[in-house]
Structure formats: C-alpha cells, structure tokens
Amino acid sequence: MSLSAATAVIGAGTMGTALMSGWIKSGLLRPENIVAVDVDPQRRRVVQEQLGVTVTDSLAEAIPGAEIVVIAVKPYTVGALLPELKKVLPAGSLVISIAAGIPLSKLETGLGEDAAVIRAMPNTPCTIMEAATGLSAGKKVTVAQKETALRLFRAVGIAHLVPETLLDAVTGLSGSGPAYVFLFIEGLISGGIQAGLPAAVARDLAAQTVLGAARLVLAAEGKHVAQLRDEVTTPAGTTAAGLLALEEQAFRAALTKAVLAASARAKELKNQFV
C-alpha cells in the first residue's frame, strides 16, 4: 500500500481516532489522505484539530474516492449503515470493519457479493499503538488486500490473520484481555501495599513488572513461557513461594476460564447480528 492510499474512517470515536492517529504517527498514511466521517460535530472538530484530517458527516463526500473504508461505529448502527455505504462504495475498495460481533456474512450481504471485506478485532491498547489485533478476510479479499490490512494494524501493534471461526477466541483473549491484566496489576499493587510499599511506588513497580515481562515473552520467540518462568524461579526461593500461593488459588485455571467465558459470550452476542 502506498502512502497515498485514500482512506475513509466511518466513526471518529476512541478506536477510530486511535487508528487514524497511529497510521499518521507511523508514517503509513498522511493526514491529507484520510477522511473521517462522524455525525457528531464536536467529534469532527476535535479530530480535525488533533490529526489534521478532512472531516465530514456525509458518506457521499467521503467514500467515492476511497481505496480503504474502515467501519468503526457501534455494532447496533451497522445495519442502517450498510445500505447507505453500498450506494457510494467504489468497486475494488477494501472495507475493514472493527464493529464487534458483526459477522462477515452480514457485512458481505449488506455491501454486495463483490465487496472485499475484512473483520478486525483490535483492543484498547490501540490508543497507544500497542494493539493486539485478529483479522479475518471475506471471500472476495485479495492477497494484496490482506497484506494491506496487516500493514495497517501492525502499524499500531501486532496483528494476525485467523479464520473467522476463531475471532470469538481472539475477543476472549486479546479483546477482553486488557481487563484481566488490569485486575492482575490491581492485585500486585494491593500486595505491594500490604507488604509496606507506598501506593505510588507499588503502582509503578507492578505496571513496569507486567510490561517488562510481556516484552521478554515477545522477545524470546524460541522459548516457551514456562521456561521464562523457570529462569526466575529458584528452588525454595521467594518466587517459588509466590507461585505456590497462586497455584493454590487456581490462578492459571481462572485465567483460562476467563478467556473461555468471554469467548462464549462473544459468540452469544454475535448471534444477535446474524
């Protein structure tokens, strides 16, 4: 994808704005090549001031020249959006939807059988260019368009193509995952305070510990996570004692069940839009 690819983002809320900001900061897209569509005049004004992109409330103004169209609206509004978007969607353009729970079948039916559609599930760290995103491609998406979508989302974090049947699992793991990690960090902070640390110190140490450990996992591509854990666990030492306490509370099983429960709920919610 060239830096001149005309891109329209429908919905300038938190995620839509974060994506535009990340693409501009990374140099992948230039502000003059992005049009943001939003019905809220205040959002349009803020996005224009912050990012320097063109803004409008009209699909007819934004879409006809777009090579890439990103749907970043609330899921319950997608049904009304699709027929209006279909009227102005250029042939050969790539449509990427981040509207949670809306299946490819509904998007393709609403936009026409020749529409090239990709579903994407980024998570909230997208706002700081640290997203984890799963993408699934529809029937008409070309290899080049898949690569374009991966480049867009890798500009704001990491991204993987998966079959649509696995997007609920992506939702349960990385989509909902930041909340699990926040709860874990809360627990670490609480433990630090109980052990005598000032609250501010405990907060910084807990957050940096999680950040550093995550970076070690990503850097150690050839190592199983269990090996990294073993490397910091001395027999009969402090870490071993702490891990025993976690295992006694079924910590690992609780996290596994959280991912499975969130995945199951994502599947239930998706059925509302089929």
N, C-alpha and C positions, 0 to 999 in steps of 0.2 A: 504494500500500500504506500502510495506516495504521500508526502506531507500536504499535498493539495487536495486530498480526498474530501469532497463536500460532505459534511456530516450534520444531520439534524437530530437533536435530542428532544424528545417529547416528554416533558415533565422536568422542571428545574427544581425539584426538591432536594433533599440531602444527598441521595445517591446519584441522581442525575448530575447535580452540580459537582460532586466529588469526582465523578468520571471525567467530566469536561476539564476540571482543574488539573487532574492527573495527566491527561493527554497533552494538555498545554505545557505543563511543567516538564514533562519528559521529552518534549520536542517532537512527539509523534504527530500532533496536529497543531495548526496555528489558529489563533482566535478568529481570524478573518474567514476561516473555512468551516466554522461551526455556527449553527443557528439553533438557539434554544426556544422551544415552544412551551408557553405556560399561560394558563388563564388568569393567573394572579398578577396584577400589575406591579405589586410590591416585589414579588419574586423576580419578575423580569428586570426591574430596576436594579435590584441587588446584584443579580448575576451579570448584568451588563457592566456595572461599575467594578465588580471584583475581577471578572475574567476578560472583559473587552470583546465578548462575542456579540453577534447580532441576536436580538430577541424579537419575538412576535407572539401573538395569540392566535395566529392563523396557520393552519396546516397548508392551505393553498399557497401561502407565501414561502413556507419553509421547505416543503417536501419535494416539489417537482424537480429541483436540480440536485437532489441529494443522492450520493452513491451509498451512503450508510445512514440508516434510520434506527435510532435507539428508542425503544419504548420504555420509559422509566416512570410510569404512572402507577397509581394504586390499582391492584388487581380488579377491584369491583368496577372500575371505569373502562376496562379494556373492551368489554362487549360493545359499548357505544362508540368507542374509538375506531375499531377495526373497519366498519363500513365507510367511515369518513376518510380514513387513511387509504383505503383501497382506491378511492376515487382519484387520488393525486399521486399514488406511488409510482415512481418511474420503473419501467421494465429493466430488469437486471440489477436493481439495487439490493443491498443486503439489509435485512431487518433483524435487529437484535433486541430481544425482549428480556428485561430484568424483572418483569412483573411476576411476583412469586405465585406459583401454583397454576399458571395458565399453560396448559399443555400445547405442544407443537401442533397437534391435530386441530385445536380450536383456532390457533393463530393462522395456520395454513388455509383452513376453511374460510376464515374471515377475510383473508387478504387475496385469496385466489390460488388456484392449483399450481401456478407457475412462480409463486412467491418464494424467495430464498430466505428462510427464517432460522434463526438460532436462538435458543433459550440460554440465558446465562444466570447463574446464581452467585453473585459476589457477596461478600459480607461487609460489615460496617467498618473494619479497618481500611476499607477502600478510601475512607475520608483522609487517611494519612499515607496513602499509596502503599499499604501493606495488606492488600486484599488476598483472600484465597477464593478462587472462582472455579466453578464447574460449568462447562458448556456442553450443550447437545445440539447437533445440527439436524435440520429437517431434510426432506428428500431432495430438494432442488438446490441445496447448497453445494457450491463447487469446492474443490480442494483449495483454490486460491482464496475463496471467501472464508474458509475455515482458518487459514493462516492469518488472514486479516483480523478475524475475531480474536485469535490467540494473541496477536501483537497488541491489540487494544487493551486486553485485560492483563497481559503481562507487563504492560507499562505502569500498572497500578498495583502490582503484586505478583502472585503466581497464578497460573491458570492451566486447567487440564480439560481435554475433551473426553466426555464419558457418554455412554448410551443414555437416552432419556430415562430408561427404567432405573437408572442409578442416581438421578437428580434428587430424589427424596432422601437418599443416603447422604448426598452432598449437603442438603439442607440440615439434616440431623447432626452432621459432623461439623462442617465449617460455617454453615449459615447460622446455626444456633450456638456453635462452639464458643464464640467470644463471651457469651454469658456464663458458660461453665467456667471459663478461665477467670473471669471476674470474681466468681464465687470462690474459686480456689485461692485467688490473691487475697480476698477478704479474710479467708481462714488463716493464711500465712500472717497477715497483718495482726489479726487477733492473737495468734500465738506469740508473735514478737512482743506485743504489748503485755500479754500475760507473763512473759519472761522478763519484763522490765524495760523494754526499749521505749523511747518516746514514740508517739504515734506517727509523727512525720518521718522519723528515721525508719520505722518498721515499714511504712508505706513504700518508701524509696527502695529499700533493700528487697522487699517482696517483689515489686514490679520489675526491678532490674534482674533479679534472680530468674524470673519466668522468661524475660526477654533473652537473657544470655543463654539459658538452657535451650530455648527454641532455636536460637541461631546455631548452637552446637549441633542440634539434630539436623538442620538443613545443610550444615557444612560437612557433616560426616556421612556422606551419601552411601558409603560402603558398609556402614556399621548399623547393626540393629540397635534400636533404642535401649533395649535391655543391657547391651554391652556398655553403653554410655553410663547407665545407672550403676552397673557393677564397678566401673572405674572410679566412682566417687564413694563407694561403699566399702569401708574397712571392716573386716570381721570383728564383731563385738564392739564396734565403734558407735559414735553418735548417730551417723546416718542410718546404720542398721537398726538402731533402736527406734528411730523415727519411722522407718519403713515398716517395721513390725506393727507399730501403732496404727498406721494407715491400713495395712492388710487386715488387722483385727476388725476394722470398721468397714471392710469390704469396699475400700476406696476404688480399686480398679473396676470391680463389678458395677459399682454405682455409676461410674462414667460410661461404661459400656451400655448400661440400661438407659442412661440419659440419651445417648445417641439413637438407640433403637426406638425409644418412646417419641422423640422429636421426629424421627423419620416416619413413624407410623402416623403421627398427627399430620405431617405434611401430605401424606397420601390421602388422608381423610379430607383435608381442606381442598386438595386438588380435585377431588370428585365433585365438589360443588361447581366447578367451572367446566366440567366435561359436557 
